């Protein structure tokens, strides 16, 4: 598994936060957790409720990721 560089983690968090402000102003903020070669993206509503959004797989480049949507019906 490819390790995600710190600069790529910072870049991803910045880009996701900017996109969320632009497209989803009702969303309080976006949080990202990193584990191995994955980034788990959550949305946080103003009341503190956390919505699991997606998982991104790092493929070796800061601007290329594989995407998997979170399915609440299956909790995966």
Number of C-alpha atoms within 10 A of each C-alpha: 10 11 12 20 14 9 9 15 16 11 14 16 17 13 10 16 18 14 13 17 14 9 9 13 10 11 15 17 19 22 16 20 12 14 11 11 15 21 22 17 21 18 21 17 14 11 8 10 10 15 16 19 15 17 21 18 20 23 16 15 10 14 10 11 15 10 13 13 12 17 11 10 6 6 7 11
